[in-house]
Amino acid sequence: MNEKERLIEAILEIELRMFLTVNPVLTSGCQEDPEGFRLHRRAQFLPWPEETLASYLEDLGAAEERGENLMRRKYARMQGPAEESGPEVEEIVRREMEWQRAMFRDYPAVMGGARPLTDDRTRAEMTSFETYTRGELETYSPRTLGLLRRDLVAMRDRGESLSEKIYGHLVRALGYASLADAEQKLKPRMGPLS
């Protein structure tokens, strides 16, 4: 296991522990699938550089020491009234929304089960990508936010997409050769769009 993999596994261990105790009384269906949680979160973190991963791991460790559950805070924020986030969070949300919008355009079959992009398209049972992303970013320390912003700017400058990287890792973990392969194989399963 290399250093990046070690950082990701340490993050997933703490996040899963927090996730499973978001609500100690009621559990949701997704909490009954810890491997699914790990699969999706691992894909989320694989594009991050080690420095950003290490910073977020420090955020998680510091939260645990304070007795704070960052997953509980994220989900409470997602369900609460919309609030204005700081400019750095809003900049990252805008950039990630652009990449996610392109994923819906370029890979509609792959994105068939994804979170709706914006709150005006939110399905009753699913929080939008925009709200979820904002809630997640608000759990990061200023240092982690700054590093992530730097990473996303560099990614954009290289002509890369965070969303493509995340979904690329995810579809390969699910046995597809690439996003294009997953799109081609999933397309026949799509029903008529309404």
N, C-alpha and C positions, 0 to 999 in steps of 0.2 A: 504494500500500500504506500503510495507516494504522499507527500505532505498535503497536497490539495485534497486528496481522497480522505486523509486523516481528519482534516479540518471539517470537511463536509459531513463525515460520519459523526464527529463530535457535535456538530450543530444539530443534525437530525436526532441524535439521542436526546438532547435537551428539549428541542422543539416538540418531539413526540410526547415526552413526559408532560410538557405544558399543555399540549393539545388534548391529551387524554383526560386532563383535569380542568378543562375550560369551564364546564358546569358540573360540579360534583354531584348534583342531584339528577339532572337529565342528560342523557347521552344522545348524540345524533347518529344516523346511519354511517356517516363517514368516519366516525370515531371507532366503528367496529371493523375498519379496514386499515390497520396500521401499515401494512405493506403498500397499499395504494397511496397513503399519505407520504411514505418514504420515497416512493417512485416519483411522485409529482414534485415534491420538495427538492429531491436530488437534482432533477432536471432543471429546476429553478436556479440552483446554486452552481451547477457545472460551468456556466459561462463566466462566473465571477473570478477575478484574480485572487491569489492567495492572500494578499494584503487586505482586501475587502472582506474575504471570508474570516480572517483572523480578527478583524475589528468587530464583525457581527457576533462571532463566538464570544468575544469579550463582553459585548452587550448582553448576551444571554446569561453568561456567568454572573455578571454584576446584578442582573435582574433576579436571578435565583438567590444570590446572597441577600438581597433586600426583601426576599419573599414575594416578589412580583412575578406574575404570570403574563408574559408578553402576548401569548396567544389569546388569553382572556381579554386583554386590553385591545388587541386588534379586532376581535369579534364584537366587542362592546362598541367600538368606534364605528364599525361597519353598520351596526343596527341603530346607532344613535342618530340624532338630527345632524344634517350636513353642516359642517363648520369649515371656515376658511383655514387651510393649512398654510404653512410658511412658504415663501417663494421657492425655496429649493425643492420641497416636496412637489409643488405644483409644476415646476419645470420638468421634473422626472416623470410625473404622471402624464404630462403632455407628450413627452418623447415616447414613453411606452405605449400610449394610446395610438400614436401614429404607426408604430410597428405592429400593434395588435390589429388595427384596422386593415393594414396590408395583408395580414394573415387571413382574415375573413375574406378578403377579395381574392387572394391567390390560392387558398386551400380551403374552399367551403366545406368539403366533405370532412377533412381533418378537424375543422372547427365546429362541426355540427353539434357537438355536445358541450362546447365551451361556454363559459360565462358570457352573457350578453355584454356588449361593449360598454354601453352607457346606462345610466339610471332610467332614462326614458324608455329603454328597451328591456328593462329588468323583468324577468319572469318571477312570479310570486315566490317560487321556491329557490331562486338563485340570485345572489348578490351580483351586481354588475362588476366587470373587470375594473372599471374606473374607481368604484367605491372600495373594492377589495384592495387594489393597489395602493390607494391613498391610506387606507387603514393599516396596511402592512408597513408602508414607509414611515408612518408616524410612530412606530415602535422602535425605529433605528435611532441610535445616538447621532449627534451632529457629525461626529467623525465618520461613522459608517455612511451616512447620507452624502457627505462630501466626497468620500472615496467612490461611492456608487455613481454619483453624478459625473465625476472625472472619467470613470470607466465607460459610461454610456456615451459621453461626448467622444471619447476615443473610438468607440465602436462605430458610432455614426460617421466619424471622419474616415474610417476604413471602409465605409459602405456596407457595414454589417447590421444585422437586426437582432436584438435580444430575443424577441419573440420567435424568430426562426431558429435561433440557437436552442432555446428552451424546448420548443416542439420537436426539433430535430433529435435532441437527446431522448425525448419521451417516446417518439415513434420507433426509434432504434431499440430502446429498451423493451418495447412491445413486439419486436420481431420484424419490423419493416426495414428495408434497406435505406430509405431516405424519406423526406417529406413527400417528394414526387411519387414514390412508390406507395406510400400510405394513401395519398390522395387518389391515385388510380384505383387501388384495391377497395377503398371505402366508398368511392363514388357510386357503384351499383347499389349500395345499401341505402342511399339517400332517397327519400320519398319526394313527392312534389313539394316545392317550396310554397308556403302560404304567406 
